[in-house]
Amino acid sequence: MNANLRAIERRVLAMRANGLGAEEIAARLRRSPEHVERMIAWSEYPRSGTGTSKSTRAIQERVLALRSSGESHDRIADRFRKSPRFIRQVEGLAHYRKAMELLS
């Protein structure tokens, strides 16, 4: 259940489990006690999304298309105003996500 929570929500729940009250948690996190109570209440509701997308994003699709047409990492980097290293990372992640799509 805690896997889908944000770090601050996990921390608040851990403090609450250790017996701290909302006022003490609020003081430690520099929030109001009402805010802490809302975070505790909201953490009980399931999240609507999975958090990460397993499909490729638009920039990844575009980088793959440009690479398959023969463009170099340097030219693609200039086009997107990014570094060639970043373009290589995007390309690698795109290939990984495509492979995961095929396996699922």
Secondary structure in CASP SS format (residue, H / E / C, confidence):
PFRMAT SS
TARGET T0000
AUTHOR 0000-0000-0000
METHOD secondary structure of the structure
MODEL  1
M C 1.00
N H 1.00
A H 1.00
N H 1.00
L C 1.00
R C 1.00
A H 1.00
I H 1.00
E H 1.00
R H 1.00
R H 1.00
V H 1.00
L H 1.00
A H 1.00
M H 1.00
R H 1.00
A H 1.00
N C 1.00
G C 1.00
L C 1.00
G C 1.00
A H 1.00
E H 1.00
E H 1.00
I H 1.00
A H 1.00
A H 1.00
R H 1.00
L H 1.00
R C 1.00
R C 1.00
S C 1.00
P H 1.00
E H 1.00
H H 1.00
V H 1.00
E H 1.00
R H 1.00
M H 1.00
I H 1.00
A H 1.00
W H 1.00
S C 1.00
E C 1.00
Y C 1.00
P C 1.00
R C 1.00
S C 1.00
G C 1.00
T C 1.00
G C 1.00
T C 1.00
S C 1.00
K C 1.00
S C 1.00
T C 1.00
R C 1.00
A H 1.00
I H 1.00
Q H 1.00
E H 1.00
R H 1.00
V H 1.00
L H 1.00
A H 1.00
L H 1.00
R H 1.00
S H 1.00
S C 1.00
G C 1.00
E C 1.00
S C 1.00
H H 1.00
D H 1.00
R H 1.00
I H 1.00
A H 1.00
D H 1.00
R H 1.00
F H 1.00
R C 1.00
K C 1.00
S C 1.00
P H 1.00
R H 1.00
F H 1.00
I H 1.00
R H 1.00
Q H 1.00
V H 1.00
E H 1.00
G H 1.00
L H 1.00
A H 1.00
H H 1.00
Y H 1.00
R H 1.00
K H 1.00
A H 1.00
M H 1.00
E H 1.00
L H 1.00
L H 1.00
S C 1.00
END
